[in-house]
Every structure is written in C-alpha cells, then in structure tokens.
Amino acid sequence: MSFHPKPYKSGKTYKGAIDDQGAYVMVHLEMGGRYALPPRLDLWNHSPTGLNWGYGGSGPAQCALAILADHLDDEQQAIRLHQQFKWAVIASLPIDQPWELTSEQVDQALAKMAALAE
C-alpha cells in the first residue's frame, strides 16, 4: 500500500462527540469555519444509523470512511484504506468522551499503516 500525503490548503481538526441525538463529527478548518462530517453512505453503507468510534464495529467503519474521504479527497483511496484506518485509529478513540484528530495525525496514521504494509 502506498500513501503519499498531499499538502492540504488548510489544516483540519475532526472533533467527535455524542449528544442526545447520537454521535457526530464536526470538521473545524484551521482558517476558520466548520461543518458536519457527512457519513458518506453513498460510498459504503456500513452503518445507516450513523458514525461511531471506540470499538471495531460498523459505526466506526463508517466514521473511518467518512474521515478519510474528507481528508484525502479521494474516494477510492478512502474505500481501500478505511478498514485498516478503523483498526489503527478509530477503534481506539474513547467511546464515552469527546475526541480530536488533526489532519497531521491522520497523515501520520496513514504513513504508519503504509510502512507496516511494506
């Protein structure tokens, strides 16, 4: 597996939390602004009930796919890498408290995954 991070225009921070309506991830842009991370059910419908993290199930798979699709801006690469990213990063996020992942941390995880695959 090869991964070559491309420079991003603006760093992002993915912030996950759970409220009374369920789990969600907000994407915060370094240059200002934010938006809700779409679950990308159009790419792969792992979890029609939404995103999740902190274990190895369908919600974390959907979260991994959504983050990678947003971060990489490459749907095919996101599909190819999301299950490994789920196990490497998303499954170990705290299930019961808010978390943050920066663009740099996502790139570092992807580079480590690539190095392990060689």
BALUMFI-142225 format. One record per residue (C-alpha): x, y, z; residue in three letters. Coordinates in Angstrom, 2 decimals. Example, Ala and Ser with C-alpha at 12.3 -4.5 7.8 and 13.67 -1.06 7.14 Angstrom:
# residues 2
@c1: 12.30	c2: -4.50	c3: 7.80	res: ALA;
@c1: 13.67	c2: -1.06	c3: 7.14	res: SER;
This chain:
# residues 118
@c1: 0.00	c2: 0.00	c3: 0.00	res: MET;
@c1: 1.44	c2: 3.35	c3: -0.90	res: SER;
@c1: 0.38	c2: 6.58	c3: 0.68	res: PHE;
@c1: 1.81	c2: 9.92	c3: -0.29	res: HIS;
@c1: 0.20	c2: 12.75	c3: 1.65	res: PRO;
@c1: -0.60	c2: 15.74	c3: -0.47	res: LYS;
@c1: -0.28	c2: 19.17	c3: 1.03	res: PRO;
@c1: -3.62	c2: 20.42	c3: 2.22	res: TYR;
@c1: -4.70	c2: 24.03	c3: 1.80	res: LYS;
@c1: -5.94	c2: 24.33	c3: 5.32	res: SER;
@c1: -5.42	c2: 22.04	c3: 8.26	res: GLY;
@c1: -8.48	c2: 20.37	c3: 9.66	res: LYS;
@c1: -9.40	c2: 19.03	c3: 13.05	res: THR;
@c1: -12.02	c2: 16.29	c3: 13.29	res: TYR;
@c1: -13.91	c2: 16.53	c3: 16.59	res: LYS;
@c1: -16.19	c2: 13.69	c3: 17.63	res: GLY;
@c1: -18.82	c2: 13.84	c3: 20.35	res: ALA;
@c1: -22.08	c2: 12.23	c3: 21.37	res: ILE;
@c1: -25.22	c2: 14.07	c3: 22.40	res: ASP;
@c1: -28.85	c2: 13.08	c3: 22.95	res: ASP;
@c1: -29.29	c2: 12.68	c3: 19.17	res: GLN;
@c1: -26.28	c2: 10.39	c3: 18.73	res: GLY;
@c1: -22.66	c2: 10.50	c3: 17.64	res: ALA;
@c1: -21.38	c2: 13.15	c3: 15.25	res: TYR;
@c1: -18.11	c2: 14.56	c3: 13.93	res: VAL;
@c1: -17.53	c2: 18.23	c3: 13.21	res: MET;
@c1: -14.73	c2: 19.31	c3: 10.91	res: VAL;
@c1: -13.01	c2: 22.50	c3: 12.06	res: HIS;
@c1: -10.93	c2: 24.35	c3: 9.46	res: LEU;
@c1: -7.67	c2: 25.95	c3: 10.52	res: GLU;
@c1: -8.54	c2: 29.10	c3: 8.59	res: MET;
@c1: -11.95	c2: 29.32	c3: 10.27	res: GLY;
@c1: -15.30	c2: 27.69	c3: 9.75	res: GLY;
@c1: -16.65	c2: 24.24	c3: 10.44	res: ARG;
@c1: -19.08	c2: 21.72	c3: 9.03	res: TYR;
@c1: -20.66	c2: 18.43	c3: 10.00	res: ALA;
@c1: -18.82	c2: 15.44	c3: 8.54	res: LEU;
@c1: -21.14	c2: 13.61	c3: 6.14	res: PRO;
@c1: -21.18	c2: 9.83	c3: 6.83	res: PRO;
@c1: -20.63	c2: 9.02	c3: 3.13	res: ARG;
@c1: -23.21	c2: 6.25	c3: 2.95	res: LEU;
@c1: -23.02	c2: 6.79	c3: -0.81	res: ASP;
@c1: -19.55	c2: 5.18	c3: -0.81	res: LEU;
@c1: -20.30	c2: 2.25	c3: 1.51	res: TRP;
@c1: -23.28	c2: 1.74	c3: 3.76	res: ASN;
@c1: -21.73	c2: 0.15	c3: 6.84	res: HIS;
@c1: -23.94	c2: 1.92	c3: 9.34	res: SER;
@c1: -27.17	c2: 3.62	c3: 8.30	res: PRO;
@c1: -27.62	c2: 4.63	c3: 11.95	res: THR;
@c1: -24.52	c2: 6.81	c3: 11.75	res: GLY;
@c1: -20.96	c2: 7.27	c3: 12.89	res: LEU;
@c1: -19.35	c2: 5.86	c3: 15.99	res: ASN;
@c1: -15.92	c2: 5.02	c3: 17.45	res: TRP;
@c1: -14.19	c2: 3.24	c3: 20.28	res: GLY;
@c1: -14.73	c2: -0.35	c3: 19.08	res: TYR;
@c1: -14.44	c2: -2.35	c3: 15.86	res: GLY;
@c1: -17.99	c2: -2.31	c3: 14.52	res: GLY;
@c1: -19.97	c2: -0.82	c3: 11.65	res: SER;
@c1: -20.30	c2: 2.69	c3: 13.11	res: GLY;
@c1: -16.51	c2: 3.03	c3: 13.46	res: PRO;
@c1: -16.07	c2: 1.70	c3: 9.90	res: ALA;
@c1: -18.44	c2: 4.43	c3: 8.68	res: GLN;
@c1: -16.54	c2: 7.03	c3: 10.70	res: CYS;
@c1: -13.18	c2: 5.90	c3: 9.28	res: ALA;
@c1: -14.54	c2: 6.02	c3: 5.75	res: LEU;
@c1: -16.07	c2: 9.48	c3: 6.26	res: ALA;
@c1: -12.88	c2: 10.94	c3: 7.74	res: ILE;
@c1: -10.66	c2: 9.50	c3: 5.02	res: LEU;
@c1: -12.99	c2: 10.56	c3: 2.21	res: ALA;
@c1: -12.95	c2: 14.10	c3: 3.59	res: ASP;
@c1: -9.26	c2: 14.18	c3: 4.41	res: HIS;
@c1: -7.88	c2: 12.53	c3: 1.28	res: LEU;
@c1: -10.40	c2: 13.95	c3: -1.19	res: ASP;
@c1: -10.01	c2: 10.61	c3: -2.97	res: ASP;
@c1: -13.00	c2: 8.29	c3: -2.63	res: GLU;
@c1: -11.30	c2: 5.16	c3: -3.99	res: GLN;
@c1: -8.31	c2: 5.52	c3: -1.68	res: GLN;
@c1: -10.67	c2: 6.17	c3: 1.25	res: ALA;
@c1: -12.60	c2: 2.99	c3: 0.45	res: ILE;
@c1: -9.38	c2: 0.99	c3: 0.15	res: ARG;
@c1: -7.87	c2: 2.23	c3: 3.42	res: LEU;
@c1: -10.83	c2: 2.75	c3: 5.74	res: HIS;
@c1: -11.00	c2: -0.67	c3: 7.41	res: GLN;
@c1: -7.31	c2: -0.57	c3: 8.29	res: GLN;
@c1: -7.69	c2: 3.04	c3: 9.49	res: PHE;
@c1: -10.66	c2: 1.95	c3: 11.61	res: LYS;
@c1: -8.49	c2: -0.59	c3: 13.46	res: TRP;
@c1: -5.42	c2: 1.66	c3: 13.62	res: ALA;
@c1: -7.18	c2: 4.81	c3: 14.86	res: VAL;
@c1: -10.96	c2: 4.93	c3: 15.16	res: ILE;
@c1: -11.46	c2: 1.77	c3: 17.25	res: ALA;
@c1: -9.13	c2: 3.11	c3: 19.93	res: SER;
@c1: -10.77	c2: 6.52	c3: 20.33	res: LEU;
@c1: -12.55	c2: 7.00	c3: 23.67	res: PRO;
@c1: -16.13	c2: 5.78	c3: 23.30	res: ILE;
@c1: -17.54	c2: 7.88	c3: 26.15	res: ASP;
@c1: -15.85	c2: 11.25	c3: 25.76	res: GLN;
@c1: -15.13	c2: 13.83	c3: 23.04	res: PRO;
@c1: -12.01	c2: 13.39	c3: 20.90	res: TRP;
@c1: -10.00	c2: 15.28	c3: 18.29	res: GLU;
@c1: -7.86	c2: 14.21	c3: 15.33	res: LEU;
@c1: -5.86	c2: 16.73	c3: 13.34	res: THR;
@c1: -5.01	c2: 16.44	c3: 9.66	res: SER;
@c1: -1.42	c2: 15.87	c3: 10.71	res: GLU;
@c1: -2.42	c2: 12.96	c3: 12.98	res: GLN;
@c1: -4.47	c2: 11.39	c3: 10.16	res: VAL;
@c1: -1.47	c2: 11.68	c3: 7.82	res: ASP;
@c1: 0.83	c2: 10.18	c3: 10.45	res: GLN;
@c1: -1.51	c2: 7.22	c3: 10.94	res: ALA;
@c1: -1.75	c2: 6.66	c3: 7.18	res: LEU;
@c1: 2.05	c2: 6.82	c3: 6.82	res: ALA;
@c1: 2.47	c2: 4.30	c3: 9.65	res: LYS;
@c1: -0.10	c2: 1.99	c3: 8.01	res: MET;
@c1: 1.82	c2: 2.24	c3: 4.73	res: ALA;
@c1: 5.14	c2: 1.48	c3: 6.42	res: ALA;
@c1: 3.69	c2: -1.59	c3: 8.14	res: LEU;
@c1: 2.36	c2: -2.87	c3: 4.82	res: ALA;
@c1: 5.81	c2: -2.76	c3: 3.18	res: GLU;
